[in-house]
Amino acid sequence: MRHILFTILVSIGFIPLLAQEVKPGASVQLPPLEEQVIEENVSLKSLAKIQAYMANVKSLKADFLQRAPNGNVAKGTLYMERPGKIRFDYADDIPFLVVADGKTLNFIDYEIGQITKWPVKDTPLRALLGNSTDLLSINAHIETEPSGLKGFIALSAADPDKPELGQITVYFQQAPEVPGGLKLISWVVIDAQGEATTVEVSNSVINTELAASLWKFKDPRASANRRRPRR
């Protein structure tokens, strides 16, 4: 390792004596070699932590609290499995369900009997459901201690070629005691109109076995599957 550092120091002119002509038999007193410690970029360290989280946390079950732009609050149970799978089971008899099966994100409305579909890769959730190798492809930006929050890391992503897809910012809290060293805390999705929807996560259980049936749903177009919300 020292010979590499020596070569670098020479190449940038820190040892000019080597460029001088030395007479035969003469001794040259070289200046002492000083080693410099270059600290790793903070953003790169945070990126490495998020990559480690994505590599180590393959599934998750948690409670969620969703805050809509109009102030409405909904809660339920969140299931997630990489790559590309997520399910929002809403509580309080809310007649909606959100399920991604690895390729397609489905919004199911059991009140009117309708399904709306999007490719997962064309939604902001791609940043949350992808693998660690996907971070560069989604134009990810890493911020350490966002808004002064000690021990937090924020991952923001937006497709500059598709601004209509909006932007997502995912918040992690550093937790060395858990696999991956981070805990998923929340995320905020800002749509093309600038409206923000926040999802807060609590009581997380990671790397738990999730049933394959979670990524399926009943067809809401069948009258027997329709239901009305409580008023």
Backbone hydrogen bonds, N-H to C=O, Kabsch-Sander energy under -0.5 kcal/mol:
donor,donor_aa,acceptor,acceptor_aa,energy
5,L,1,M,-1.9
6,F,2,R,-2.7
7,T,3,H,-1.9
8,I,4,I,-2.1
9,L,5,L,-2.5
10,V,6,F,-2.0
11,S,7,T,-2.4
12,I,8,I,-1.5
13,G,10,V,-1.7
14,F,9,L,-2.8
15,I,9,L,-0.6
18,L,15,I,-1.3
19,A,16,P,-1.8
20,Q,17,L,-1.4
26,A,23,K,-2.0
30,L,28,V,-0.9
34,E,32,P,-0.6
38,I,36,Q,-0.7
39,E,37,V,-0.7
45,K,41,N,-2.1
46,S,42,V,-2.2
47,L,43,S,-2.5
48,A,44,L,-2.3
49,K,45,K,-1.7
50,I,46,S,-2.1
51,Q,47,L,-2.5
52,A,48,A,-2.1
53,Y,49,K,-2.2
54,M,50,I,-2.5
55,A,51,Q,-1.9
56,N,52,A,-1.9
57,V,53,Y,-2.9
58,K,56,N,-0.9
60,L,80,M,-2.4
61,K,205,V,-2.2
62,A,78,L,-2.3
63,D,202,S,-2.6
64,F,76,G,-2.2
65,L,200,E,-2.1
66,Q,74,A,-3.7
67,R,198,T,-3.1
68,A,66,Q,-0.6
68,A,72,N,-2.9
71,G,68,A,-2.0
74,A,66,Q,-2.4
76,G,64,F,-1.7
77,T,89,D,-2.4
78,L,62,A,-3.5
79,Y,87,R,-2.3
80,M,60,L,-2.5
81,E,85,K,-2.6
82,R,58,K,-2.4
84,G,129,L,-1.9
85,K,81,E,-2.2
86,I,100,A,-1.3
87,R,79,Y,-2.4
88,F,98,V,-2.6
89,D,77,T,-2.9
89,D,87,R,-0.6
90,Y,88,F,-0.8
90,Y,96,F,-0.6
91,A,75,K,-3.0
94,I,91,A,-1.4
96,F,94,I,-0.6
97,L,108,I,-1.8
98,V,88,F,-1.3
99,V,106,N,-2.3
100,A,86,I,-3.0
101,D,104,T,-1.7
102,G,84,G,-1.6
105,L,118,W,-3.6
106,N,99,V,-3.5
106,N,104,T,-0.6
107,F,116,T,-3.0
108,I,97,L,-3.3
108,I,106,N,-0.6
109,D,107,F,-0.5
109,D,114,Q,-3.1
110,Y,95,P,-2.9
110,Y,108,I,-0.7
111,E,95,P,-0.5
113,G,109,D,-1.1
114,Q,109,D,-2.0
116,T,107,F,-2.4
118,W,105,L,-1.9
120,V,103,K,-2.9
122,D,119,P,-1.9
123,T,120,V,-1.8
126,R,123,T,-1.8
127,A,124,P,-1.7
128,L,125,L,-1.0
129,L,125,L,-2.3
130,G,126,R,-1.4
134,D,131,N,-1.9
135,L,132,S,-1.2
138,I,134,D,-1.1
139,N,136,L,-1.4
140,A,135,L,-1.8
141,H,156,S,-2.8
143,E,154,A,-2.5
145,E,152,F,-3.0
148,G,145,E,-1.8
149,L,146,P,-2.1
150,K,148,G,-0.8
152,F,149,L,-1.5
153,I,172,F,-2.4
154,A,143,E,-2.9
155,L,170,V,-2.8
156,S,141,H,-2.8
156,S,154,A,-0.5
157,A,168,I,-2.4
158,A,138,I,-0.7
159,D,166,G,-0.5
162,K,159,D,-1.5
165,L,162,K,-2.2
166,G,163,P,-1.5
167,Q,190,I,-2.4
168,I,157,A,-2.2
169,T,188,V,-2.2
170,V,155,L,-3.3
171,Y,186,S,-3.1
172,F,153,I,-3.0
173,Q,183,K,-2.5
174,Q,151,G,-3.3
175,A,181,G,-2.7
178,V,175,A,-2.0
181,G,178,V,-2.3
183,K,173,Q,-2.3
185,I,171,Y,-2.6
186,S,171,Y,-1.3
187,W,199,V,-2.0
188,V,169,T,-2.4
189,V,197,T,-2.8
190,I,167,Q,-3.0
190,I,188,V,-0.5
191,D,189,V,-0.6
191,D,195,E,-2.5
194,G,191,D,-2.1
197,T,189,V,-2.5
198,T,67,R,-2.1
199,V,187,W,-2.7
200,E,65,L,-2.8
201,V,185,I,-3.1
202,S,63,D,-2.2
205,V,61,K,-2.7
207,N,59,S,-2.8
214,L,211,A,-1.6
215,W,212,A,-1.4
216,K,213,S,-1.6
222,A,219,D,-1.3
225,N,222,A,-2.0
226,R,223,S,-1.0
227,R,110,Y,-1.3
